[in-house]
Amino acid sequence: MTTRTAMAGAILSAAVISPFSVSQVVAAEPLRLSVTSGLAENHAVLAIVRTHFQDEVSRRVADAGAGEIVWDEMHAGTPTRMGGVLEAVEDDLALIGIVAVNHETLRLPLQNLTFQMPFTTEDCAIVGAAYQAVHRNVPGMTDALSAARQTFLSGIASDGYNFISVQTIRNADEVRGLTVGMVDRLEAWIAGVEGIPQRMPDDTMRARMEAGVLGAAVLPTTEIGRLGLKLQADHYTRTGFGSQVPFVLTVNTARLKALPDAVRTAIQETSAAFTQGAAQAYCNAGDEALADLKSQGVRTTKLLKTRRFQWADRLPPLAQFWAVENDAAGRPGSKAVGSFIEELRTSGVTITRDWSRVAPPSTLDAVAKELSQAPAK
C-alpha cells in the first residue's frame, strides 16, 4: 500500500513540474466557425467579409479572452453554388451564409429591393445604410429569413453597375438591339430601352464576348476587372445605375444561440458595424478596378445627367410592379420601396426617378442639360 502511494505521489509531482503538462491540460481547442457563399475565391465580397467581419469577430473574441476562432471557408461551389446558400445554412452545413439575393428570389422575394430602383446613388455607404434601415424598421422584411432558420445580419452594398462593351455606349439608344450579359436580375434595365438582356454565369461571359455572342455586359466594376472582360471589350461606361445590394449576410439562428456568450456577442456587435465598413470597402475596390482598367487602355465614358434621366423615364415602374406583387402576397412591398426612397432622401440623395410613385416623369434641371460626352472620372 505504502509503495503504491509513494509511486502515485511521484507521478503527480512529475506531472506538476513538467514544462508541457499544464498547457496540455488547460489549452482549449480553437472554435471553428464556417462561412459559405458559392462564389469564386477571388470575388471581391469574400475579401471584404473576411477582413471586415471574420477578422473582427476573431479579434473581439480574443480580446475577451474567450479563445481562438478558426474560420472554415466554403466557397467556389463547396458545399453549394449560388442559389443554394440559403438552404446550406438552413441545413446546418455552415454557420454563416453570404446569400446572393438575385439567386434566391423564390424564397427571399424582398431582399432584391434595390434592383427595382436603378439610378439612385453610387455611394455604397448610403445604399447600405438605407437597406439596413428598411430591414430594421419595416415589419415583415426578414420573415422569409426567419422561416429559413436564419437571422439577418447585414446587407452588403456593392460598387456601381456599369457597362463593359465592344462599342461605345453613351445613351439608351446605343443599347437598342445590343445583346447584354448579366449575372443578376437586371433584365428590365436593358429590355426597357430595347436592348437584349441575357442572364448567364459569370465565368461564361468572356468566352461569349470572344465568340461575338455578347456585345456588352453590365456588372459591378469590381466584377468587370475580376473576369478580365477588358480583353474582349475595351469600352467602359459609367452608367449611374448606382450601388446595389447583391448579397446579405445571414447566420443560422439555432447555432448562433448555442455559441458561447462571448462569441455570440462578438458576431452581433461586429454585424452592427459591418454594413458601413463593407460598403466603403466595396466602393474603394470599384475605384481600384476602374483605375486598373484605365491603366490597361480601356476607353471610358459616362452617361451624362440628362441621359440618365431619359433612360430612367423610359423604364416601366419597376418598383411598383415589384411592390404590388409582394403586397398581394401579404408582404410589405410598398412600405419597403417607400422607406428606401425616404432613407435616400434623408441622406441627401437627389432621386433621378421617384420609384415609390407609379410612373412619374423625372424633372430635368435646365441648368444640368449636358450636350457633350465627357470622359468618366
ROLUM-293619 format. One line per 10 residues: number of its first residue (from 1); their letters; for each residue x, y, z of C-alpha. Coordinates in nm, 4 decimals, decimal comma, always signed. Layout:
N
NUM> a> X Y Z  ...
//
This chain:
377
1> mttrtamaga> +0,0000 +0,0000 +0,0000  +0,2818 +0,2402 +0,1008  +0,4690 +0,1660 -0,2184  +0,1662 +0,2373 -0,4319  +0,1028 +0,5699 -0,2541  +0,4615 +0,6787 -0,2978  +0,4562 +0,5918 -0,6654  +0,1343 +0,7894 -0,7134  +0,2884 +1,0890 -0,5397  +0,5948 +1,0708 -0,7595
11> ilsaavispf> +0,3828 +1,0602 -1,0732  +0,1766 +1,3586 -0,9556  +0,4908 +1,5568 -0,8723  +0,6354 +1,4833 -1,2134  +0,3159 +1,6000 -1,3778  +0,3194 +1,9275 -1,1863  +0,6783 +2,0157 -1,2696  +0,6622 +1,9089 -1,6347  +0,7025 +2,2131 -1,8648  +0,4420 +2,0721 -2,1024
21> svsqvvaaep> +0,1741 +1,9167 -1,8861  -0,0145 +2,2269 -1,7724  -0,0587 +2,3685 -2,1206  -0,1612 +2,0294 -2,2470  -0,4297 +2,0041 -1,9830  -0,5781 +2,3530 -1,9991  -0,5245 +2,4524 -2,3654  -0,8618 +2,4805 -2,5348  -0,9218 +2,3745 -2,8898  -0,9913 +2,6639 -3,1300
31> lrlsvtsgla> -1,3597 +2,7193 -3,2026  -1,4311 +2,6501 -3,5682  -1,6891 +2,8700 -3,7432  -1,7919 +2,8195 -4,1034  -1,8959 +3,0558 -4,3810  -2,0191 +2,9689 -4,7309  -2,1099 +3,1621 -5,0458  -2,0832 +2,9565 -5,3650  -1,8698 +3,2388 -5,5111  -1,5321 +3,2205 -5,6809
41> enhavlaivr> -1,2408 +3,2508 -5,4385  -1,1261 +3,5803 -5,5937  -1,4653 +3,7536 -5,5681  -1,4426 +4,0975 -5,4061  -1,7110 +4,0272 -5,1463  -1,5164 +3,7367 -4,9945  -1,2155 +3,9544 -4,9164  -1,4481 +4,2172 -4,7675  -1,6307 +3,9680 -4,5445  -1,3013 +3,8139 -4,4395
51> thfqdevsrr> -1,1464 +4,1488 -4,3443  -1,4448 +4,3367 -4,2041  -1,6409 +4,0524 -4,0461  -1,4433 +3,7341 -3,9844  -1,1222 +3,9030 -3,8696  -1,3169 +4,1443 -3,6499  -1,5139 +3,8650 -3,4834  -1,1872 +3,6800 -3,4196  -1,0287 +3,9925 -3,2712  -1,3217 +4,0629 -3,0392
61> vadagageiv> -1,3287 +3,7034 -2,9145  -0,9546 +3,7098 -2,8490  -0,9768 +4,0456 -2,6699  -1,2488 +3,8992 -2,4468  -1,0125 +3,6170 -2,3527  -1,2574 +3,3671 -2,4996  -1,0110 +3,1762 -2,7146  -0,9240 +3,1468 -3,0802  -1,1534 +3,1323 -3,3827  -1,0652 +2,9268 -3,6889
71> wdemhagtpt> -1,2778 +3,0006 -3,9958  -1,3737 +2,7212 -4,2314  -1,4384 +2,8964 -4,5640  -1,6505 +2,7044 -4,8116  -1,6681 +2,8832 -5,1444  -1,6289 +2,8077 -5,5165  -1,9176 +2,5626 -5,5222  -1,8299 +2,3780 -5,1999  -2,0648 +2,2747 -5,0484  -2,3019 +2,4671 -5,2740
81> rmggvleave> -2,3250 +2,7047 -5,5674  -2,5058 +3,0377 -5,5729  -2,8751 +2,9750 -5,5317  -2,8221 +2,7097 -5,2675  -2,6525 +2,9068 -4,9901  -2,9735 +2,9807 -4,8020  -3,0541 +2,6100 -4,7924  -2,6992 +2,5188 -4,6900  -2,7148 +2,7433 -4,3834  -3,0688 +2,6264 -4,3099
91> ddlaligiva> -2,9479 +2,2646 -4,3137  -2,6555 +2,3380 -4,0780  -2,3892 +2,2869 -4,3440  -2,2487 +2,6265 -4,2490  -2,2969 +2,8767 -3,9688  -2,2873 +3,1908 -4,1838  -2,4028 +3,2468 -4,5413  -2,3196 +3,5140 -4,7975  -2,6501 +3,4860 -4,9821  -2,6826 +3,6186 -5,3384
101> vnhetlrlpl> -3,0293 +3,7750 -5,3276  -3,0928 +3,7613 -5,7036  -3,0370 +3,3860 -5,6980  -3,2726 +3,3179 -5,4063  -3,5756 +3,5239 -5,5098  -3,8273 +3,2397 -5,4726  -3,7533 +3,2146 -5,1025  -3,6332 +3,5719 -5,0462  -3,8732 +3,7856 -5,2510  -3,8000 +4,1101 -5,0636
111> qnltfqmpft> -3,4227 +4,1074 -5,0416  -3,3543 +4,2173 -5,4027  -3,5206 +4,5505 -5,3219  -3,2510 +4,7799 -5,4594  -3,2543 +4,6196 -5,8052  -3,6042 +4,7581 -5,8613  -3,4683 +5,1136 -5,8426  -3,1746 +5,1912 -6,0730  -3,0254 +5,5412 -6,0974  -3,0255 +5,6189 -5,7239
121> tedcaivgaa> -2,6715 +5,6817 -5,5974  -2,3238 +5,5400 -5,6436  -2,2488 +5,5973 -5,2738  -2,2206 +5,2439 -5,1343  -2,2406 +5,3590 -4,7724  -2,5703 +5,5418 -4,8294  -2,7255 +5,2463 -5,0126  -2,6062 +5,0018 -4,7473  -2,7387 +5,2153 -4,4614  -3,0762 +5,2669 -4,6334
131> yqavhrnvpg> -3,1116 +4,8937 -4,6996  -3,0240 +4,8174 -4,3392  -3,2773 +5,0725 -4,2119  -3,5556 +4,9176 -4,4212  -3,4780 +4,5741 -4,2791  -3,4672 +4,7151 -3,9282  -3,7773 +4,9350 -3,9425  -4,0265 +4,7694 -4,1783  -4,2126 +4,4783 -4,0143  -4,2007 +4,1605 -4,2189
141> mtdalsaarq> -3,8811 +4,2338 -4,4118  -3,6894 +3,9460 -4,2533  -3,9743 +3,6958 -4,2155  -3,8512 +3,4803 -4,5046  -3,5061 +3,4588 -4,3490  -3,6590 +3,3598 -4,0161  -3,8565 +3,0889 -4,1968  -3,5241 +2,9589 -4,3281  -3,3997 +2,9324 -3,9677  -3,1644 +3,2275 -4,0137
151> tflsgiasdg> -3,1031 +3,5687 -3,8638  -3,0364 +3,8668 -4,0895  -2,7032 +4,0299 -4,0057  -2,6398 +4,2800 -4,2837  -2,6865 +4,3758 -4,6432  -2,3656 +4,4151 -4,8451  -2,3753 +4,7128 -5,0808  -2,1552 +4,6733 -5,3883  -1,9829 +4,9225 -5,6121  -2,1918 +5,0559 -5,9019
161> ynfisvqtir> -2,3103 +4,8514 -6,2002  -2,1577 +4,9677 -6,5287  -2,1055 +4,8600 -6,8893  -1,8071 +4,6951 -7,0479  -1,8744 +4,6699 -7,4211  -1,7337 +4,6224 -7,7680  -1,8714 +4,9607 -7,8748  -1,9253 +5,2976 -7,7138  -2,2450 +5,3320 -7,5071  -2,3326 +5,6960 -7,4404
171> nadevrgltv> -2,7117 +5,6786 -7,4192  -3,0070 +5,4395 -7,4191  -3,0399 +5,4434 -7,7983  -2,6976 +5,2813 -7,8344  -2,8228 +4,9790 -7,6383  -3,1128 +4,9145 -7,8780  -3,0670 +4,5671 -8,0287  -2,7458 +4,5049 -7,8321  -2,7110 +4,1718 -7,6514  -2,6098 +4,2485 -7,2931
181> gmvdrleawi> -2,4909 +3,9831 -7,0484  -2,5632 +3,9969 -6,6763  -2,5405 +3,7755 -6,3703  -2,8040 +3,9500 -6,1598  -3,1683 +4,0149 -6,2369  -3,1262 +4,3366 -6,4364  -3,3281 +4,2363 -6,7411  -3,5753 +4,5239 -6,7108  -3,2961 +4,7832 -6,7046  -3,1929 +4,6699 -7,0543
191> agvegipqrm> -3,5194 +4,5475 -7,2084  -3,6810 +4,8785 -7,1108  -3,4609 +5,0558 -7,3661  -3,4948 +4,7783 -7,6273  -3,1694 +4,6023 -7,5515  -3,1498 +4,2217 -7,5397  -3,0705 +4,1032 -7,1866  -2,9152 +3,7620 -7,1244  -2,8531 +3,6232 -6,7755  -2,5641 +3,3803 -6,7559
201> pddtmrarme> -2,2948 +3,2506 -6,5210  -2,0116 +3,4990 -6,4816  -1,7477 +3,2512 -6,5947  -1,9092 +3,2189 -6,9400  -1,9143 +3,5886 -7,0301  -1,5616 +3,6236 -7,1587  -1,5964 +3,3304 -7,3992  -1,9292 +3,4614 -7,5276  -1,7811 +3,8045 -7,5894  -1,4899 +3,6456 -7,7725
211> agvlgaavlp> -1,7359 +3,4474 -7,9851  -1,9306 +3,7643 -8,0703  -2,2446 +3,6473 -7,8903  -2,2374 +3,9343 -7,6406  -2,1911 +4,2982 -7,7272  -2,1735 +4,4168 -7,3686  -2,2071 +4,3160 -7,0049  -2,3479 +4,5125 -6,7117  -2,1701 +4,4310 -6,3869  -2,0110 +4,5941 -6,0850
221> tteigrlglk> -1,6778 +4,7393 -6,1910  -1,5070 +4,5004 -5,9476  -1,6514 +4,2108 -6,1477  -1,5535 +4,3606 -6,4826  -1,1955 +4,3667 -6,3607  -1,2043 +4,0240 -6,1954  -1,3430 +3,8483 -6,5029  -1,0881 +4,0024 -6,7393  -1,3566 +4,1210 -6,9810  -1,1326 +4,4057 -7,0981
231> lqadhytrtg> -0,9532 +4,1523 -7,3159  -1,2607 +4,1240 -7,5394  -1,4310 +4,4603 -7,4812  -1,2422 +4,7866 -7,4401  -1,5249 +5,0391 -7,3868  -1,6310 +5,1180 -7,0302  -1,9398 +5,3279 -6,9499  -2,0052 +5,4704 -6,6080  -2,3843 +5,4447 -6,6099  -2,5055 +5,5922 -6,2826
241> fgsqvpfvlt> -2,7219 +5,2821 -6,2291  -2,5763 +5,3032 -5,8825  -2,4693 +5,0843 -5,5963  -2,6877 +4,7797 -5,5271  -2,7184 +4,5184 -5,2524  -2,6492 +4,1848 -5,4239  -2,5669 +3,9948 -5,1025  -2,6942 +3,9584 -4,7486  -2,5033 +3,8090 -4,4588  -2,7047 +3,5615 -4,2510
251> vntarlkalp> -2,6399 +3,3262 -3,9603  -2,8078 +3,0022 -3,8569  -3,0272 +3,1122 -3,5656  -3,0128 +2,7952 -3,3559  -2,6378 +2,7638 -3,3906  -2,5902 +3,1311 -3,3063  -2,7826 +3,0818 -2,9814  -2,5723 +2,7763 -2,8977  -2,2401 +2,9606 -2,9274  -2,0517 +3,0768 -2,6174
261> davrtaiqet> -2,1733 +3,4158 -2,4958  -1,8533 +3,5978 -2,5928  -1,8616 +3,4602 -2,9470  -2,2306 +3,5356 -2,9953  -2,1762 +3,8904 -2,8670  -1,8794 +3,9374 -3,1000  -2,0873 +3,8326 -3,4022  -2,3733 +4,0629 -3,3085  -2,1515 +4,3631 -3,2365  -1,9451 +4,3109 -3,5491
271> saaftqgaaq> -2,2517 +4,2885 -3,7719  -2,3763 +4,6221 -3,6348  -2,0652 +4,7983 -3,7667  -2,0119 +4,5767 -4,0699  -2,2646 +4,7397 -4,3060  -2,0817 +5,0706 -4,3397  -1,7301 +4,9270 -4,3385  -1,8159 +4,6685 -4,6026  -1,9900 +4,9247 -4,8227  -1,6965 +5,1646 -4,8171
281> aycnagdeal> -1,4546 +4,8813 -4,8879  -1,6648 +4,7727 -5,1862  -1,6705 +5,1249 -5,3318  -1,2936 +5,1520 -5,2818  -1,2464 +4,8209 -5,4619  -1,4569 +4,9538 -5,7504  -1,2381 +5,2648 -5,7753  -0,9268 +5,0486 -5,7831  -1,0756 +4,8246 -6,0515  -1,1574 +5,1256 -6,2705
291> adlksqgvrt> -0,8075 +5,2677 -6,2266  -0,6697 +4,9315 -6,3363  -0,8950 +4,9281 -6,6436  -0,7769 +5,2746 -6,7415  -0,4130 +5,1785 -6,6952  -0,4684 +4,8990 -6,9459  -0,6071 +5,1328 -7,2092  -0,9819 +5,0788 -7,1727  -1,1694 +5,3760 -7,3171  -1,4069 +5,5341 -7,0660
301> tkllktrrfq> -1,7177 +5,7447 -7,0991  -2,0269 +5,8101 -6,8898  -2,3990 +5,8686 -6,9170  -2,4482 +6,2374 -6,8598  -2,7180 +6,3578 -6,6239  -2,9689 +6,4272 -6,8998  -2,9133 +6,0805 -7,0479  -2,9658 +5,9163 -6,7089  -3,2981 +6,0965 -6,6647  -3,4044 +5,9932 -7,0148
311> wadrlpplaq> -3,3082 +5,6305 -6,9552  -3,4904 +5,6189 -6,6215  -3,8045 +5,7699 -6,7760  -3,8130 +5,5011 -7,0453  -3,8224 +5,2166 -6,7947  -4,1523 +5,0748 -6,6672  -4,2433 +5,1372 -6,2999  -4,0229 +4,8517 -6,1840  -4,0533 +4,9142 -5,8125  -4,4299 +4,9440 -5,8340
321> fwavendaag> -4,4636 +4,6111 -6,0157  -4,2443 +4,4518 -5,7504  -4,4290 +4,6211 -5,4629  -4,7770 +4,5279 -5,5863  -4,6751 +4,1646 -5,6317  -4,5353 +4,1483 -5,2805  -4,8272 +4,3381 -5,1288  -5,0684 +4,0888 -5,2850  -4,8779 +3,8067 -5,1148  -4,9040 +3,9785 -4,7762
331> rpgskavgsf> -4,5508 +4,1125 -4,7763  -4,4534 +4,4789 -4,7183  -4,3585 +4,5637 -5,0775  -4,4893 +4,9210 -5,0947  -4,3659 +5,0007 -4,7440  -4,0198 +4,8748 -4,8330  -3,9975 +5,0858 -5,1501  -4,1299 +5,3980 -4,9769  -3,8976 +5,3516 -4,6809  -3,5919 +5,3010 -4,9022
341> ieelrtsgvt> -3,6630 +5,6139 -5,1077  -3,7204 +5,8150 -4,7894  -3,3909 +5,6927 -4,6410  -3,2075 +5,8028 -4,9568  -3,3690 +6,1466 -4,9464  -3,2836 +6,1859 -4,5797  -2,9213 +6,1132 -4,6712  -2,9268 +6,3937 -4,9286  -2,9628 +6,1877 -5,2455  -3,1287 +6,3623 -5,5392
351> itrdwsrvap> -3,3648 +6,0977 -5,6764  -3,3401 +6,0615 -6,0549  -3,6823 +5,8996 -6,0606  -3,9205 +5,8578 -5,7682  -3,9732 +5,4828 -5,7819  -4,2247 +5,4989 -5,4974  -4,4732 +5,6555 -5,7419  -4,6390 +5,4678 -6,0278  -4,4972 +5,6297 -6,3405  -4,3743 +5,9823 -6,2807
361> pstldavake> -4,1725 +6,1679 -6,5383  -3,8454 +6,2888 -6,3944  -3,7772 +6,6591 -6,3837  -3,4808 +6,7683 -6,5896  -3,2869 +7,0548 -6,4396  -3,2456 +7,3045 -6,7225  -2,9091 +7,4067 -6,5842  -2,7891 +7,0458 -6,5950  -2,8709 +6,9782 -6,9603  -2,5363 +6,8496 -7,0783
371> lsqapak> -2,4967 +6,8157 -7,4525  -2,1479 +6,6729 -7,4950  -1,9990 +6,3439 -7,3840  -1,7208 +6,3735 -7,1280  -1,4759 +6,1062 -7,0107  -1,5745 +5,9171 -6,6994  -1,3933 +6,0024 -6,3820
//
